[in-house]
Amino acid sequence: MPLDFLKRRGGDAGKTTPAPQPAPVGPAEEVVAQDFQLKLNYAGKSSEGVRMRVGPRAMAELPEMLAGFGRTEVEVVEPLPLEFAHAMPQIAHPSEAMQWLNAHHELSPVTRHALVVLETIDAIDLAFDTFVCTLLDGETDTSGYPEYNAIVGGVAAHWDEATGDMIVRGVVGWGGRGVRGDSDRIAQRILGGIVTNILANQYSLGLTAVDRPVPAAGRGGLVCAHCGFASGHERAFYCPKCGMRLLRG
């Protein structure tokens, strides 16, 4: 039986079927997209300053002002020397961020978190502040860092440029990836207790309205002859670290 049905038709010999052309695609009115967003919310509070008479243990007694509030070990962060004058916790500025990490890598996670929060919102400035820090309320995660609703902070102290007295204030902060409605109320209560402890100190002279110093924009601060601290504040009269009068030529 001839298998004629297997033969090619004469008219189709040597020809190929053209591929179908894709249909024209117009602009899409709606594109399915995945949204990504990160909201960081930092907040803090600072009290009025309390003027302290300079005594032999004035600086040493700063951690004792957090008695009854600390949930972790109390750490003292001293003013930064001139070599870290531009340190700040902002990854958008790599050189400044690296200075900040080099200056604070030995601190605990609680204190590093507190510095990020309080320096970001300009509640403290380590050009002249001595910062005493602890976890004041809340919990930490498995790596030791405070949760977003935890309250951190303590006291910040600087030397009054006019009189040489020490000015101490309570400062607290919180925040991160989330917001909790009662954090402000808890922080206000803790701050009131810290100020009460400051006022109860033997060197306390009462509340004062002295403004915080403003560090100079340029470099060229003096080196303290007493403790060797190189100040980044070229207009400073007193050493930010030990409070001794800076000698000028």
N, C-alpha and C positions, 0 to 999 in steps of 0.2 A: 504494500500500500504506500503510495507516495506521500511523503510528509511535506506537502506544499505549505502547510500553515507555519512551518518553521523558516520559510524563505523570507528574505527582506523584500519589501515592495520595490519595484524598480525606481519609482520616483523618489524614494527616501534614501537611496543609496548614497553614502558619503556625507550625509547631513547629520548635524547634532541639534538637539533641542535647546534653545536658548534658556538661560537661567531666568527665573522670574525676577523682575525689578522690584526692589522694596518700595512699599508705599511711602509717600512723603509724610514726614512726621512734623506736625506743627508744634508750636510752643505749648508746654504743659501748663495748664491753669493751676493745678494743685500737685505739689510734689510731697510725697510722704517723707518726712524727715524726723530724725531723732534729735531731741533737744538735750543740751547739756548746760548745766549752770551750777556754779558754786558761790554761795553767799557766806562771807565771813563777817561776823558781827562782834566787834570788840567794844567794851564799855568799861568805865572806871570812875572812881570818885577820889577826891583829895580833900582833906580837911584844911582848915586854917592852920597857920604855923603857930607853934608854941615856942616862945623864946626860952632858951636854956642858959643858965649861968655856966660858964666854962669851969669845969672841975676836973680833978685828976682822973675820974672814971666816966666822964661824960660820954665819950664814944663807946666805951666798953659796956655801958648800961643800956645801949639801944636795943639789943636782943631781949633784955628783960622786960621791955615795954610790951612785948607780945605774950607775956605770961598768961596762960589760960586760953589762948587762941590758937596756938600752933598745933596742927595735926601731923606735921612732918618736922624734920630737923630745921632749925632756923639757920639761914645762911646770910652772911654779910657780903655785899657786893660793893667794893670800893670804887671811887671815881676812876675813870680810865686815864692812863697816861697819854702823853702826846702822840705816841706811835699808833694809838688807836683812835685818833681824833675824829676820823670819819666813819667809824664803825656804826652800822645800823642794820637791823634785821629785815632787810628788803632784798629778796632774791632778784628783783629787777635791776639792782645795782651790784653786780658780782664782786667788784673789788671791796666795796663797803661791807657786803655780806660776809666776805671771807675774813675781813678784819674782825667783824662781830663774832664769828665762830672761833677765831683764834683767841679772842679775849675771854670767851665764856664757855669754852668746850669742857672745862672741868667742873662746871656747876651742875647741880642736880636738874632733872627734867622739870620739876616744879618751878625752880627759879628761872630757868631758861624760858619757860612758857610765860611766866609773869613778866619778864623783861620784854618779850615780844609784844605782849598786850600793852603794857604801860608805856613802852617807848614808842610804839606805833601811834598811840593816841596822845603822845606828848605829855603824859602825866608825870614822868620822871625824865631827868637828863643826867647821864653819868659823866658829863663834863664837870659837874660840881656836886652832884648828889651822892651820898652814901646810902645805899638801899639795903634794908634788912627785910628778908622775905621768908614766907612759909605758906603752906596750904592752910587756909582759914576756914573753909567749908567745902563740902562735897567729897567726891571720890576721884581716884586716878584710874587710868586704864592699865592693861597688863604690862605696858612698857614704862609705866611710872609717870606719864603725862596727865595733867588734870583734865577731867571731862569739861565739856563746853560750859556747863552750869556751875562748875566749881569756882569758889572765890579764892583768889591768891593775892598776896601783897603783904603789907606790914607798915613800916615807917621809912620815911626818907628824910635825910638831914643834910643841911648845908650851912656854911658859915656866912653870917651877915657881913657884907663888905664894909658897912659903916661902923659897926661896933665890935665886930669880932665874936659876937655871941653866936651860939649854935641855934639854928631854927629847925625844929622837928615837926613833921606833919604826918598824919596817917594817910595811907594811899592803898586802895584796893582795886582789883580789876577782875574781869571775867570775860568769857566769850570764845568764839570759834565757830564751828559748823552747827549752828543751832541757836535758838533763843528760848529762854525760860522766863515766864512772866514775873516770878517772885524773886529773881536774882537781885533786882534793884533794892527791894525791901530788905533782903538778908544782908546785902552789902552795907546798907545804911546803918543797920543795927550793929554790925561788926565794927564799922568805922567809928561809931559813937563810943564803943567800948575801948578801942585803941586810944582814942583821944583822952578818955578818962584815965587810962594808964599813964599816958604821957604827962598829963597835968599833975598826977600824983607823985611824979618823980621828985626827988629831993632838990634837983637843980632847976625845976620849972619856975619860970617867972610870969606865966600867964600867956594868953593868946596874943598874937601880934598880926598886924596886917602887912608885914614886910613882903614885898614881891620876890619871886624867885629871880636869881641872877640871869642875865642874858649873855651867853658866851660870845666872845668876839669872833668875827667871821674869819679872820686870818690866823696864822700861826705865830709862834714866837713867845709862848708863855715862859715863865721863870721856873727854875728848878729850886725846890725847897731845900734850904741849907740844913733843916732839921731832920727830915725823913728821906730826902732825895727824890721826891715825887716831882715829875715834870708836868707842870700844868699846861693845858691847852688853852687856858683863858688868859690872854695877855693883859687884861685889865685887872686881874685878880690882885687883891691886897693880902688875902689869906690863903694858905694852902688848902685845897679842897679835901685833902686826905687827913692831915693832922691838925689843921687850924692855926698853925704858926704863921706869924707875919712874914711875908715874902720880902727879902732884901733886894732893893733895887740899886743899881749903880748910879 
